[in-house]
Amino acid sequence: MASIHSIAVFVSLYIALAWAQFNINAKVNNVVYWGQGPEQMQLLYYCQKPEIDAIALSFVYLFPAQANGYPGTNFGNQCSGAVYAGPGYDGVVDPTKDQLQSSCPQLAADIAACQRTYGKKIFLAIGGDSGEYELDGTADGVRFANMLWGLFGPRNKVWVKAGLPRPFDVAGDTAGSAVDGFTLDIEHPADAFATQLRKLFPASPQTGLTLTAAPQCAVPDASMGQLIATVAFDALFIQFYNTPACSARGWVTANPDYTPGTRPASAGGFTFDTWATAVAGGASSAAKLYIGLPGSADAVDDTSYYLNQTESKSLVDAYFCNRQFGGVAVYDASYADENLYNGQTFTQWIKTTLTDALADPTVRTCRGAAVGEKA
């Protein structure tokens, strides 16, 4: 029979989970990507799940040069085929390249409900692995940052009065809908773009804006290494999959019988500590580091990159005590929601793993272990 103390602990953890909200300084954040999963449910469905703290809408997959002067967006099955008429780029107007979706009414309404009713942070993911986007120099990067801010950032009267697009605004809502930040998943250099985006944050009336990046696990990241060193990011959602030499799978293979609170036998090429060291001397020294994982074996081309629930728990337990650890970033919501283990979805399991780690002094303080910087 459970003791009164154990029941009290369970109840307190349940309440904390039920009312949890994203906190950039916390270590139990569970971030999921949404927008590209097969047969995905509407955004609100995932926002209603207490185990999810923040959602990255994916993706803005084309930049103005490739999409007739506006960015191109793709949110899967949540928008119709209607698009805004682009202004053209570099003096050339080509309507066949228009890709900024103009009819996503359910998504726009859901964003507002997610933020105001359920307290979720909604980020907008920029880039992705399509590789079809590119910026043409410093001026192009600055213009694109300003454009994204006008399109998806805090509602600006000058922008609106000029009749420029606001894809996520809901008709009749004068406050407008703005994302809570941007996640850069860029395969091409974009230093000027990121620098300008960061500069826009302090003047915003919207509090808690967050700038994050999703680099590959190799250090330095070929496309964003310099950018991360020179621009202050709040968090890095590091993709510990798709790259064999530094993947999470390497750590699991090297530590098949890991015991929480002990030193791992080997990092197995896993680069969490390497990332912590790499950012220490740069603009992103305060960035929280997230372990990016696929939500199921179907979420990745190579199924070996997927860590099952037991494997992911061991990995989180080993690195939770690192003072820069911020949580887990899962790709993507629909894959994770269909991945069940002992009656829990993958995102539920991850959140339980994180809250259990916080409640366990051995895991929380690295007692008996030596993994990177301690909490």
N, C-alpha and C positions, 0 to 999 in steps of 0.2 A: 504494500500500500504506500502511495506517495506521501512524503512528509509535508507538513504545512508549509515549511520553508521552500521545498522544491516546487510546490504548487504556486506559491507566491512569485517565485522567480519566473515560472512559465507564464503566469498571467501578466507580469510586468513586461516581459519580452513581447508577448502578444499585443499588448496595448501600444508599446513603442513601435512595433511593426505596423499596426493598423493606422497609426497617425503619423508615420514617418514622412519627412519631406527631405528633398535634396539639400544637403549642407556641404558646401565645398570643403569645409575643414574636417568633415567626418571621414570615417574609414569603412562605413557600411553602405556606401552608395551603390545602387544597382541601376546601371544605365543600359538601355536597349536601343538598338536601331529599329526603325520602322519605315516602310515605304516600298520595299522591294520583295517582300516575301510572297510566296505563292498563295493565292486565295486568302490574303490577309483580311482580318476583321478591321472595322473602322477604328480610327485612333482612340476614340473614347473607350472602347472595349478594354484596351490595354491600360489606359489611364485609371480606370476603375479598379485596377489590381494594386493592392497595397504594397506588394513586394517590389514594384517598379517605382523608382524615384525620379528618373528623368528619361526622356525619349528624344533621340536624334532623328529628325525627319530626313529621309534620304531619297533622292539627292537633287541638288543643283548640279547638273552634270555637264552643262555647256556654259561657256563664258560668252560675253557679247560679240566677240569676233567670229564665233562659230554659230551664233543664233540671231543674226540680224539686229544687233545692237542691244538686246536684252539677254539676260541669262536664260538657259533652258532648264526646265524642271521636269521631274518624273517621279510621281508618287504612286506608281502602280495602278491599282484598280480604283483609286479614290477620286479621280478626276475624269471629266469628259475629254473629248479631243479638241475642245475650243482653246484657242491661244490668243494672246494679245498681239496686235500688229506692231512689229518692231520698228524703231526709228531708222534702222540701217546702221552700218558700221563703216567708218572711214570713207564716207561719201557714197557708199553703195547700198541701195535698198534691195533686199532679196526676200520677199515674203515667204518663199519656200523654206526658208530657214527659221521661221518663227517657231519657238518652242517654249515660251513662258506660258504655262497653263493658266487659263483665265476662269475656268469653271470647276471649282472644287468646293461647293457650298457646304457639304457635310464636313469636310476637313476643316474649313474655316471655323465652323460652329464648334467642332470638337476641340480645336486648339484653345478657344476661349474657355470652354467648360473644363478642360484639363487643368488649366492654370488657375482659374477662379474658384472652381468647386472642389477639385481634388489636389490642388497644391503641387502639381507636377511642373517640372522645368521642361520646356520644349526648346530644343536646339535645332538649328538648321545645318545639315551636313553639306559641305561644299566639296565637289570633286568626285571621288569614287574611282573605281578601277577601269572605267571606260577609256581613259586616256585621250578622249576626243576634244578636250578643252585645253586652252593655252592663253597666256597673257602676252602682250607685245610690249614689254618694257615697263619702266617705272610709271609713266603717266597713265598707261592703260590699267595698271594695277590699282592706282589711286582712284581712278574713275570707277572702276568696278566695285571697290569697297564702298564708295559713296552711293553707288546705285543700289547695292544690296541693302544698305542702311535705309534708303528711301523706300524700297520695296517691302522689306520684311522687319525693319527695326521700328523703334517708337514712332508713332504717327506724327508726321510733320505737316503743319498747315500749309506751308509754301509748296511742298511736294503735292499735297492733295489738291490745292487750288489750281495747280498747273495741269490737273487732269491726268497725272501719271499713275501707273498701276499700283494697287495695293492688294495682292492676291489673297491674303488671309483676312482682310477686313470683312466683317459681317454687315450686311445692309441694315441700316438703322442704328448701328452701334457707333456712336460718335467717338468713343474712346479708341476704337481700332484695336486690331490684334497684332501684337509684335512678338517675335520669338525672344527667348530668354538668353540667346547667345548663338554662337556659330562654332561648328566643328569642322576643321579643315582636314580633309583627306585628299591631299593634292599630290599628284604624281609628277608635277612640273614645278620648277622654282617659282615662287610668288612672294618674295620678300616685301616688296613695296605694297602689295595688296594687304598682307597681314599687318604691316606696320600702320597703315592708314585705318584699318578696321579697329585696331587697338586704340588709336588716337580718338576715335569717335565715342568711346565708352564713357569717359569722365563727364562729358557735357550732356549726357542723356538723363532725362527725368526718371527713367526706369532704373530701379535699383536691382542689384544682384545679377547684372549681366555677366556672362561667362564666355571666355574665349578658350576653346580647346582644340587639340590637334590629335589626329589618329595616325601616327607614323607606323611604318613597318618596324619589326623588332630589331633589325640590324642597326648597329650604332657605328657612325651616325647614319641617319636615314638619308638616302641618296638625294631625295627631293626636298626634304624639310629640315635637314640637320642644321643648316645655317640659319634658317628661319626661326627654329626653336631656340637657337642660341642668342638671337638678337631681339626677338619679340617676346614679351612677357605673356606666356600662356598660363592659364589657371589650372589646367589639367591636361594630361596626355592619355588618350585611350589607345594604348599600344597594342598593335595587332600581333599577338603571339601565335600566329598561324600563317600558313602560306609560304613561310620561309624556313626551310628545314634546319638550318644551322643554329637558329636562335628560338625555335618554337617551344611552346609549353610542353609539347609531346616529348622533347628531349629531356626536360626535367623529370617528367613522370617515368620515363624509361630508366633514368639514372637513379631514381629513388622509389623503387616499387613497394618498399615496405616502410615508408616514412612514418615516423612517430611524432606527433605534434610536440613542440617544445625542444626538439633535438636539432642538431646541425645536419642539414642534408648531406648525403654522401658526396654529391657533386651537383653543380649547377646544370650539367648536361648541355651546356651552350645557352641555356635560358638567360636572357639579358636584363632582367629586372634591375639587379644591382648595378650593372653596367650603365643603364639609363640613369639611375640615381646619381652615379658619379659624373656622367656626362653633362647633366643639366646643372650641376652644383655651382659651376663658375659663370653661368650665363644669365640671361634675362629671365629664364624660366626656372630659376633655382628653387622657387617656392611652389612649383607645380606639383599637384598630386598625380601619382602614377597609378593607372588602372591596368589590370590584367584583362586584355581583350581576348575573348574566347568565342568560338562558334556555338550557337544554341542547340545544334544537333549535328549528326553526321551528314545530313542532307544540306547543311548550310555552307559546306566547303566542297571544292572539287576533289580534294584528296581526303578521304574519311579518316586517315590517321591523325589529322590535326585536331579532330574532335576529342575532348576529354570527357569521359562520362562523369556522372555525379560524384562518385567516390574519388576519382582522380582529381577532379577540380577542387574538391574539399581539401585534399592533401596539399595541393599547390597553394591555395589561399591560406591555409593554416601556417605554411612555412614562411610566407611573406607578409602576413597581416601586421606583424609588429614593426616592420620598417616604417619609420616616421613619415615617409612620403606616400605610403600606400593609401589609396583613396577609395578603392572598391573594384568592381568588375564591370566591363563593358561587353554586352552580349550582342552578337549578330546572328539572326535578327529576331524580332518579337514573335513573328508567326512560327518560325522554326522552333523556337524555344517553347512556345505554348503547346505545341503538339508532341513535345518530347517529355514523356511521363516516366517517373521512377518513384515507386512506393506512394503513388497517388499524388505526387507533386510535379508540377511543370518544372522545366529547367530553371526558369527565373525564380520560382518559389524556392527551389533547392539552393540556388546561389544566395538568395537573401537570408535563408535559414543558416547557411554556412557562415555568412558574414556576421549575423547577430550572435551566433554561437561563439564565434571567435572573439567577439568583443566581450562576451560574458565569461570567457575562460582565461584566468590570469596567466596560465602557462603559455597560451597562444598569444595573448595580448601584449605580453611583456618580453617575449622571446626568452623566457626563463630556460636556461640550459642550452640555448641555441646561439648561433652567431651568424646572422644573416643581415648583411648590410648595416645601415644606420638603424639604431634602435629607437623605439617610440619614446 
